[in-house]
Amino acid sequence: MNRRKPLIIAGEQIRLGEIRDLQLTFSESYLGSRVAIPLRVIRGKRAGPRVFITGAIHGDELTGIGIIRELLFDQPPRLLKGTLICAPVVNIFGLERSSRYLPDRRDLNRSFPGSATGSMTSRLAHAIFTEIVRQCDYGIDFHSAAVRRINNPNVRADMTRPEVKKLARAFGCEVIVNSKGPEGSLRRTAVRHGIPTIILEAGEVWKFEPGMVAIGVRGCLNVLKSLGMIEGPVDEPLFQVAVKKTTWVRAERGGFLAFHAKPGDLVRKGQALATNYSIFGFERNLLLSPAQGMILGMTTMPAVQPGEPVYHIAVLADATYRRILKKIKEGSNEHLFQRILEDLSTNMIIQKKK
């Protein structure tokens, strides 16, 4: 662990018991002004685990910004021990342009660990990885769905790694997708360097969604509690399942979709997911679920062309499906999981198949 090494970020040493706001410079504007990532570092009075949390690695994905702001501004965690490094906005250029990418058109989350002498994106990746990630013991990275899509909250984690598995379970999200992540992604690279890291995929781009923020804050606090960094009971999820396989349902014909399922819904194999209509309302074809499972995400764009993704499904074994269904039926409508399902469908028309 890094707990015994001095913590130096952006050339400044942060000592135990301190709370510091820093600016990590990584580039310059056309006019020569420095471009820096805002950081808040919170240190307990005793040494302990170091945890980083990052948002907006993709500049249009604001979910992490909302989560970290809520975590810091509402009731900031008082650490008994250890260190929390918060980077709410990593991709400054992308945020300012409402873009996933940096100005050099590269994807930051395919560029880690980066290089000090590489492209603009590579240099930013190097700064984040060197100054923050490599000085930590654990990490949580926040994401949302791509443009014109929405994700039911789910943690992505390499469950073949015991420490990553422990971290993912502790976060307390109902659904965990077992995957290593793409090459060059922050979490895959961090895990490869011995730093257990997970991501939360939740909601849509360009939004602070109350349910997504709530589940992210709950997850962060659960992790800090599990590591002994703060006091208090862990907030348990309604259920928890680790998924090994997911599948996409894609449009077969061009047209306009009437949706019959929403994120978080349990679906059976062969169940109608969406009906494709012509512009004048004639049915063209019916999209059926290829597997039994839960809707992880879906398009928010009713107009489709052949091959475009419509639904993302987490495949579930029959016993797991029945267990989750039972938990949902027994759960209170006030539970966070149930409230999130309602939030996710408020801006879309979901119709029952006649």
N, C-alpha and C positions, 0 to 999 in steps of 0.2 A: 504494500500500500504506500501511497504518497504522503501519508499523514505526518511523517517525521521530517520531511523536507520543507525548507522555507517556501512559502507561497509567494511567488513574484509574478505579477501580470502587468504587462505594459510598462515594465521597468520599475514598478512600485511594489514594495513588500507589504503584504496585508497580514497583520499579526492576529493571534488568537484574541477573541472578544471584540474584534473590530467589524464594523459595517462600512463598506466603501463603495462609492460609485466611481467607475473608471471609464476611460475612453481608449479602446484598443485600435490604434491607427493601423490601417492596412493598405490604403491607397491615397490618391490625390485626385481632385477635380481638374478639369481643363485649365482652370485659373490658378492651380497650384495650392488650393485649400485642402487641408487634410480631410480624409474620409475615415470615420472611426465607428466602431461598434460599441454601443453603450452596454455596460456591464454593471451589475450589482453583486458584490461579494459579501456574504454573511458568514461570519466565523463564530463558533461557540467558544467558550472560555477554555474548553478542554479539547485536545486533539481527538480526531475521530475520522470517519469516512469523509471523503470529498466527493460531492455529487454535482454534476453540471446539468442544467436544463436549458434547452435551446428552442427557439421559435423562428419561423419565417426563413428557414434555409431556402425555401422557395418563396420568393417575394410576394406572391399573391395569396399565400396561405397564412391567414391572420389568426387562426385558431390558437397557436402557441403564444402569440402576443397577448391575446385576451386572457389566457390561462395564467401566464406569468404575472401580468399586471394585477389580476385578482388575488393571486397568491401573495404578492408583495404589499398591496395597498389595503386590502380588507383587514386581515389580521395577520400581519407578517409573522412567520414562524420564529419563535425564540429557541435557538439551538442550544441544547444541553452540551453538545459536543459536535465536532466535525465542521464541515464547510459546505456551503451551498453557493455555487456560481451560476448566476442567472444571465442569460443572453437572450432577451425577448425578440430582438431583430438581428439576425445574422446577415441576411442578404439586404443590405441597406439600399443598394442600387435597384434591386428588384422591387422592393417596397415602394420606392419613390416613383417607379414606372408602372406599378400594378402588374408586374410581370413575374413569371416563374423564374426567369433566367437573369443573368447578368448582362451588361451591355455587349460583351463579346460573344453572346448567344450560346454560352455553355451552361450546363446544368451543374450547380454547385454540389448537389447530392450524388454526383457521379465522379467527383474530382478529388476526394480525400485519399491519402493524407496531404496531397498538394505539394507545391514546390515554392521556395522563396524566390526563385528566378524564373518561374513559369508565366503562364497567361494570367490575366487579371483574376479569373476564377480560381486558378490554381494557387495564386498567392493568398487569396482570402481563405481557401481551404487550409493552407499551411499555417496561417496565423491562428485560426480557430483550433486546429489540431495540436499545434505546439504550445500555445499559450494557455489553452483551457483543457482540452480533452486529455492530453498526456499527463496533466497534473492531477487528474481525478481518478477515483476508484470505481465510479458508477456514472451512468448517463441516461437521460430521458430526452428524447427529441420529439417535437410535436409537428404533425402534418395534418392536412385535410385532403379531400378528394381533388382531382384535377378539374379544370374548367368544365362546366356543364355537367358535373356529376356530384353526388352526395354520398358520404360514407356513414354507416352506422358505426359508432365508436368501437374500435378494435385495436388491440395491442399487437404489434408484429415483433417477434422475438425468435432467436435461434434456440429452441428448446432442447437441443442436443447438448448445450453447454449448461452444466449445473448451476453456475452462478447467475447466468442470464435467465434461466428458468425460474430461479428463486425470486429474482427481481420482477419478472413479468407477473408471477403469481401475486406478489406483494402489492403491485400497483392496484389490483382489484377491479379490473375491467371484466365484463362478462365474457367477452370473446377474445381469445388469443390465437393468432395465426402463426403457426410454426414455419418460419422461413429465415434464411440467412440475410436476405436483403440483397439488392443489386451490388455488383462490383463498383467500388468507388463511393458507396454510400457511407455516411458518417457512422451509422451503427455497425455495419459489417466491418469497417476498417478499425473502429474502436475495439470491437470484440477480438479481432485478430491481434491487436496489441495488448490484450489481457485486461480490457476495461469493459465489464458487462454493461451493455447499452440496449435499450428498447426504444421503440417509437409508438406513439399513439396516432392512429389515423381516425379523424373525426370531422364530420360536417362538410361544409362547402368553402370555396375560396371567397375572399373579400368580405368576410363576415366575422363578428363576434356573436356566437350563438350561445344563449344561456345554458342549455343542456351540455354542450360540448365543453364550455368553460368549467361547469360544475364537475364533470367527470374527470377533467384534467387536474383540477385543484385537489379533488378527493384522492386521485392516484398519487400525486406528488406527496401529499401529507401521509398517505399510507406507506409509501416507500421510506420517508424520513422516520416514521414511527417504527417500522420493521428494522431499521438500522440503529435504533436507539438514539437518534439524533434529537427527537422531540418526544414529549410524553403524550399519552392518550390512547384510547382503544382504536384498533383498525376498523374502518368502515367497510363492512363486507359487501360484496356484490350480491345481487339476487341469485345468481348462479355463476359458475365459471366453467368454461370448456376450452380445451386446446384443440385447434383444428389443424389437421395435417394436409388437407386438400381443399382447394377452391376451384371454381369453374366459372367461365363467362358465358352468358347468353347474348348472342349478337343478332342484329336485325338481318332478316333474310331478304326483305324487299323494301323499297323506298315507300314512304308514307308517313302517316301521323298516328302516334300510339295513344291508346287508352290504357292506362296502367291499372293492373289488378292487384299488385303487391307493392309494399313499401319497405324501406330499410328496417331491419329488425324482425320482419315477419318470418314465421316458420312456414316452409312450403314442402309439399310432397312431390315426388317424381311424377311428371305428367300434368301437374297443376298448371292452369292458365295463368301466365304472368302478365301478358299484354296482348291487346288486339291491335293489329295494324290496319288502318283505314286509308282509303284514298282521300283526296282533298274534299270530295263531295260526300264522304261518309259511307262508301261501299267497302265492305270487309275484304281485305287482301290476304291476310294470313293471321294465324294465332301463334304466339310464342309460348312454348311450354317449358316447364322446369325440367332439365335433364337429370336432376338428382334431388334427393331429399336433403333439406338443409335449412339454413337461415340466410336471408338477404343481407349481405355485407354492405352493398352499395348499389347504386343505379344511376342512370342518366336522369337529368332534370330537363332534357331537351326532347319534347314530344316528336319533333320532326327527325326522321332517320333515313339513312341510306344503307344499302346492303353492306354488312360487315361491321357496322358501328356497334360498340358495346352498349347493352341495355341494362343487364343485371349482372351483379357479381354475387355468387352464392358460395357460402361455406358449407361443404358437404359434411353431413352428420350421419353416424350410424343410428340404427333404429332405436336402440336402448337410450342413447344420448338424446335423440330427438324427443322421446317420450319423457325423459327426466326433465328437460328444459321446459317442455310444454306444461308439465305439472307445476313446476316452480313459478312459471308466469301466471298460471291460473290461480295459484295460491297467494301470489304476491299482491301487495297493496297497490292501488292505482297511484298512490303518492310516492312510491319508490322511484328513485332517480331513473332507473332503466325504463319504467313505464312512461315517465314524463318525457324522456328523450324521444321515445317512439312517436308520441303525439307531436312534439316539436318538429321532427323530421318530415312529417307529412303535411304540415300546415300550408305550404305554398305549392302543393301539387294536388291535382284531382285524382283520387284513387277510386275506381269504380269496381263494384262486384261484377264478375262475369255472369251474364244472364244465361 
